[in-house]
C-alpha cells in the first residue's frame, strides 16, 4: 500500500500476503465497511476481522500523518517566501537629521548651545546636524553670507524664535537642553527603506566643490519627495565673538544649499530604484576648507518627514596651507 506526498515522494506500507481464500474473505469484509479514511477509531475496532481492523487503523493514522507532513511542508514554503519578500524590502536604520535655528546675537542661544553641542558631538555617529544662522534677533556674519538659504527653511518650519530645533523634520526640539541620546536612538531605530550614498570633492584649485548623491528606496515610495543637499562648515572659530551673545565657536553651520533651499524634486520611487544627482558649487564664502562636510536628506514636503539623511566627513589628509584665523565680523575669508 503506497501514498504519495505533494512533493512527489512515495511512501509505502508492506502488508503480508494472504492465501487466496483469506484474500477473498478479507475483500468481502472490506467491501461491507466504510473506506478506512472515512472511519473513526471506534468504527474500525467494531469490524469482525481484527486483522482488517488493524490494517485499516494503521492506514488511517498513516494518512493523517501524510496530511500533516504536507501541511508542514506548505507552511515551510510559505515562511521561506515571506522571508524572501522581507529581504527584498529591506529596512534600514535612519540617520537622524537634526536642524537647529540659532543666531550669534541671541542670549538664549548662547545659554543652550553648549549642552546641545555636547549631545550632538556624543552621538555624531547617528546624526546629520545642520545649523542655520538666522537674521534675528541681532547681527550674525554667517547669516549675511547664507540668508538666501536660511530664510526659506525658517518659513518651511514656521520658526518664530531662536534657538529652535527640528528632528527628522517632524519633531520640534525646544528647549535645546531637552535633546537627549534616548530621543536620538528612538529616531535612529525608526526603520526606513531609503539609503543615501554621499560624497564630495574639491577641484584642483580648491575653488569649487562637487557633490555626488545616490538615493535608493528598497520599496515603493510616494509623496512630495525632495532631495536637499547642504555644504557644511563643521567648525568656525572666531578670534572674538562676532555677535553680541559672547559665542565665538560655531559648529555644523550651513554654508550653501544645493542647488538652493527648495531642493530637487525626485518624484516617486519604485521598489529597488536608485536615483543619482550631482551638484557643483563655485565657492562664494568659506572660512576653512579643511572643515568642509556635506549633508543630504530626502524629505517629504507633504508631511515634512525626513526618510533618510547622510553626511560626509572633511577630506583627509587636510589641504595644505588652508585655514585662517577669522577676525570678528569678517564676512568672507577663504584662503587656499
Wavefront OBJ file of the C-alpha trace (Angstrom):
o trace
v 0.000 0.000 0.000
v 1.581 3.320 -1.043
v 0.972 7.023 -0.541
v 2.476 9.923 -2.487
v 3.221 13.282 -0.819
v 2.614 16.544 -2.692
v 6.338 16.871 -3.347
v 6.338 13.617 -5.321
v 7.965 11.385 -2.686
v 6.342 7.939 -2.411
v 5.996 6.220 0.932
v 4.538 2.720 1.474
v 3.455 0.092 3.989
v 4.154 -3.599 3.383
v 1.168 -5.837 4.276
v 1.699 -9.618 4.415
v 0.315 -11.729 1.580
v -2.650 -13.962 2.419
v -3.886 -17.243 0.989
v -6.417 -16.970 -1.830
v -9.348 -17.804 0.460
v -8.223 -15.330 3.068
v -7.856 -12.615 0.439
v -11.393 -13.260 -0.814
v -12.892 -13.189 2.680
v -10.958 -10.058 3.590
v -12.110 -8.397 0.385
v -15.751 -9.256 1.147
v -15.344 -7.973 4.704
v -13.700 -4.800 3.491
v -16.451 -4.131 0.937
v -19.003 -4.212 3.762
v -17.182 -1.431 5.612
v -16.680 2.252 5.013
v -13.451 3.440 3.421
v -10.916 3.344 6.254
v -10.124 7.026 5.767
v -13.795 7.788 6.476
v -13.973 5.664 9.662
v -13.374 6.631 13.250
v -11.184 4.503 15.503
v -14.290 3.067 17.212
v -15.828 2.066 13.856
v -12.635 0.367 12.785
v -12.394 -1.653 16.009
v -16.030 -2.721 15.617
v -15.276 -4.697 12.427
v -15.342 -8.532 12.523
v -11.925 -9.274 11.105
v -9.396 -7.932 13.553
v -6.564 -8.102 11.022
v -8.561 -5.964 8.625
v -9.341 -3.645 11.515
v -5.695 -3.271 12.425
v -4.648 -2.632 8.847
v -7.407 -0.058 8.407
v -6.484 1.678 11.627
v -2.815 1.868 10.634
v -3.761 3.138 7.188
v -5.949 5.849 8.637
v -3.282 7.092 11.020
v -0.656 6.987 8.290
v -2.934 9.002 6.005
v -3.361 11.608 8.734
v 0.424 11.756 9.148
v 0.857 12.314 5.423
v -1.624 15.201 5.534
v 0.258 16.705 8.479
v 3.587 16.409 6.664
v 2.119 18.067 3.586
v 0.763 20.918 5.703
v 4.138 21.359 7.441
v 5.857 21.426 4.088
v 3.477 24.084 2.781
v 3.968 26.198 5.899
v 7.750 25.965 5.488
v 7.463 27.125 1.891
v 5.202 29.998 2.954
v 7.621 31.068 5.688
v 10.503 30.991 3.213
v 8.516 33.084 0.732
v 7.730 35.669 3.411
v 11.392 35.793 4.418
v 12.410 36.408 0.809
v 9.781 39.136 0.462
v 11.119 40.808 3.609
v 14.654 40.697 2.281
v 13.518 42.346 -0.957
v 12.009 45.252 1.019
v 14.866 45.630 3.485
v 14.570 48.250 6.194
v 17.479 50.406 7.309
v 18.258 52.453 10.367
v 17.513 56.119 9.833
v 20.398 58.521 10.282
v 18.809 61.343 12.244
v 18.651 64.824 10.754
v 18.792 67.460 13.484
v 18.333 71.045 12.254
v 18.933 73.990 14.566
v 17.983 77.638 14.103
v 20.297 79.953 16.060
v 21.919 83.395 15.981
v 25.217 84.897 17.118
v 23.442 87.720 18.978
v 20.838 85.574 20.751
v 21.463 85.218 24.529
v 19.257 82.100 24.950
v 21.208 80.507 22.093
v 24.475 81.083 23.921
v 22.940 79.584 27.068
v 21.536 76.443 25.405
v 24.068 75.690 22.663
v 26.881 74.304 24.870
v 24.795 71.411 26.262
v 23.145 70.857 22.878
v 26.528 70.713 21.146
v 27.775 68.129 23.654
v 24.740 65.909 22.965
v 25.279 66.205 19.221
v 29.006 65.511 19.492
v 28.475 62.463 21.723
v 26.004 60.986 19.225
v 27.500 62.182 15.955
v 27.636 58.629 14.540
v 23.813 58.613 14.499
v 23.264 62.218 13.399
v 23.343 64.605 10.478
v 23.497 68.012 12.225
v 22.696 71.151 10.248
v 22.540 74.645 11.763
v 21.029 77.767 10.241
v 22.170 81.200 11.454
v 19.076 83.415 11.354
v 18.797 87.140 10.704
v 17.350 87.939 14.145
v 17.491 88.981 16.936
v 20.789 90.653 16.055
v 23.842 90.731 13.823
v 25.331 87.455 12.596
v 28.012 87.494 9.853
v 27.253 83.873 8.931
v 23.651 84.844 8.224
v 24.837 87.681 5.989
v 26.512 85.020 3.846
v 23.675 82.471 3.869
v 20.362 84.315 4.366
v 19.116 83.344 0.894
v 19.077 79.689 2.007
v 18.250 80.247 5.693
v 15.061 82.271 5.187
v 13.202 79.571 3.206
v 13.964 76.969 5.891
v 12.683 79.337 8.596
v 9.450 79.727 6.626
v 9.247 75.992 5.857
v 9.004 75.098 9.560
v 7.322 78.312 10.693
v 10.126 79.117 13.131
v 9.303 82.268 15.113
v 12.030 82.267 17.751
v 15.555 81.014 18.351
v 17.023 78.761 19.437
v 14.784 76.103 17.942
v 15.341 72.600 16.551
v 13.674 70.019 14.321
v 14.436 66.289 14.392
v 13.780 64.450 11.116
v 11.554 67.352 10.087
v 8.629 66.425 12.336
v 9.694 66.686 15.986
v 10.237 70.160 17.419
v 13.130 70.322 19.860
v 12.678 73.120 22.398
v 14.403 73.993 24.580
v 17.579 72.609 23.079
v 18.641 71.397 26.521
v 15.790 68.843 26.338
v 17.510 66.990 23.499
v 18.755 63.591 24.681
v 20.551 60.488 23.463
v 17.348 58.498 24.032
v 15.463 60.725 21.579
v 18.213 60.246 19.022
v 18.252 56.459 19.427
v 14.476 56.205 19.107
v 14.580 58.123 15.825
v 17.626 56.214 14.576
v 15.843 52.895 15.139
v 12.734 54.028 13.254
v 13.429 51.972 10.136
v 13.229 53.253 6.583
v 13.514 51.660 3.110
v 15.753 54.537 1.971
v 19.536 54.669 1.804
v 21.728 57.574 0.665
v 25.273 57.323 -0.711
v 27.050 60.693 -0.496
v 30.474 62.048 -1.384
v 32.165 65.381 -2.018
v 35.447 66.527 -3.568
v 37.276 69.771 -4.280
v 38.722 70.715 -7.655
v 42.456 71.175 -8.254
v 42.351 74.900 -7.486
v 40.221 74.493 -4.343
v 37.600 76.965 -5.520
v 34.745 74.550 -6.320
v 33.162 71.597 -4.593
v 31.451 68.700 -6.356
v 28.796 66.649 -4.542
v 27.509 63.260 -5.718
v 24.346 61.741 -4.219
v 22.608 58.412 -4.868
v 19.228 57.741 -3.266
v 17.759 54.220 -3.201
v 14.418 53.001 -1.883
v 14.060 49.253 -1.360
v 10.268 49.518 -1.505
v 7.886 51.740 -3.455
v 7.882 55.263 -2.013
v 5.497 58.077 -2.927
v 4.913 61.628 -1.769
v 6.125 65.164 -2.418
v 9.707 63.968 -2.219
v 12.651 66.356 -2.416
v 16.364 65.815 -2.052
v 18.065 68.579 -0.105
v 21.837 68.989 -0.026
v 23.883 71.399 2.097
v 27.568 72.246 2.163
v 28.521 72.498 5.831
v 31.387 74.021 7.774
v 31.944 71.698 10.733
v 33.713 74.284 12.873
v 34.066 78.045 12.694
v 36.175 79.666 15.423
v 36.300 83.439 15.579
v 39.081 85.321 17.357
v 36.331 87.129 19.268
v 32.578 86.868 19.366
v 31.114 88.155 16.054
v 27.731 88.908 17.625
v 26.548 90.213 20.969
v 25.909 86.950 22.864
v 29.561 86.042 23.517
v 29.687 82.916 21.337
v 32.868 82.619 19.257
v 32.780 78.901 18.353
v 30.156 77.566 15.958
v 29.595 74.021 14.674
v 27.961 72.316 11.657
v 26.965 75.613 10.041
v 25.059 75.501 6.756
v 27.108 77.443 4.175
v 25.181 76.700 0.954
v 22.193 74.586 -0.070
v 22.407 72.927 -3.469
v 21.014 74.000 -5.773
v 19.008 76.034 -3.240
v 16.823 75.619 -0.143
v 13.924 74.329 -2.253
v 15.926 71.248 -3.132
v 15.488 68.833 -6.028
v 12.231 67.035 -6.809
v 12.938 63.305 -7.039
v 9.479 62.007 -7.921
v 8.227 58.670 -6.615
v 10.436 55.593 -6.244
v 9.632 52.102 -7.439
v 10.881 49.198 -5.320
v 14.665 48.939 -5.637
v 15.033 52.134 -7.685
v 18.150 54.316 -7.383
v 18.313 57.965 -8.446
v 21.635 59.777 -8.784
v 22.404 63.511 -8.664
v 25.487 65.720 -8.957
v 25.970 69.324 -7.859
v 28.850 71.779 -8.264
v 29.228 74.923 -6.200
v 31.698 77.667 -7.046
v 32.767 78.688 -3.535
v 31.461 82.118 -2.627
v 32.177 82.097 1.099
v 34.004 79.665 3.355
v 36.340 80.102 6.297
v 38.285 76.839 6.385
v 38.106 74.239 3.606
v 39.556 71.640 5.979
v 36.272 71.847 7.913
v 34.052 71.227 4.906
v 31.492 68.420 5.042
v 28.227 67.808 3.186
v 24.753 66.855 4.404
v 21.945 65.364 2.307
v 18.417 64.281 3.165
v 15.260 63.032 1.449
v 12.216 64.909 2.759
v 8.503 64.621 2.025
v 7.152 68.167 1.739
v 3.600 66.906 2.356
v 4.458 65.779 5.887
v 7.947 67.281 6.352
v 9.162 63.812 7.387
v 12.784 63.049 6.561
v 13.047 59.486 5.247
v 16.848 59.341 5.429
v 19.885 61.566 5.803
v 23.627 61.252 5.257
v 26.770 63.271 5.898
v 30.354 63.233 4.737
v 33.449 63.928 6.807
v 36.028 66.624 5.965
v 38.575 65.480 3.410
v 41.642 63.813 4.888
v 44.539 64.336 4.845
v 43.898 68.045 5.172
v 44.516 70.534 2.385
v 47.938 72.193 2.858
v 48.080 75.913 3.637
v 44.357 76.225 4.116
v 42.788 77.685 7.236
v 42.864 81.188 8.619
v 42.148 82.899 11.913
v 38.961 84.862 11.400
v 38.664 88.472 12.593
v 35.403 89.379 14.329
v 32.540 90.258 11.944
v 34.539 89.110 8.933
v 32.170 88.453 6.034
v 34.444 86.313 3.899
v 37.736 84.519 4.397
v 38.750 81.604 2.197
v 42.464 81.067 1.621
v 43.957 78.190 -0.401
l 1 2 3 4 5 6 7 8 9 10 11 12 13 14 15 16 17 18 19 20 21 22 23 24 25 26 27 28 29 30 31 32 33 34 35 36 37 38 39 40 41 42 43 44 45 46 47 48 49 50 51 52 53 54 55 56 57 58 59 60 61 62 63 64 65 66 67 68 69 70 71 72 73 74 75 76 77 78 79 80 81 82 83 84 85 86 87 88 89 90 91 92 93 94 95 96 97 98 99 100 101 102 103 104 105 106 107 108 109 110 111 112 113 114 115 116 117 118 119 120 121 122 123 124 125 126 127 128 129 130 131 132 133 134 135 136 137 138 139 140 141 142 143 144 145 146 147 148 149 150 151 152 153 154 155 156 157 158 159 160 161 162 163 164 165 166 167 168 169 170 171 172 173 174 175 176 177 178 179 180 181 182 183 184 185 186 187 188 189 190 191 192 193 194 195 196 197 198 199 200 201 202 203 204 205 206 207 208 209 210 211 212 213 214 215 216 217 218 219 220 221 222 223 224 225 226 227 228 229 230 231 232 233 234 235 236 237 238 239 240 241 242 243 244 245 246 247 248 249 250 251 252 253 254 255 256 257 258 259 260 261 262 263 264 265 266 267 268 269 270 271 272 273 274 275 276 277 278 279 280 281 282 283 284 285 286 287 288 289 290 291 292 293 294 295 296 297 298 299 300 301 302 303 304 305 306 307 308 309 310 311 312 313 314 315 316 317 318 319 320 321 322 323 324 325 326 327 328 329 330 331 332 333 334 335 336
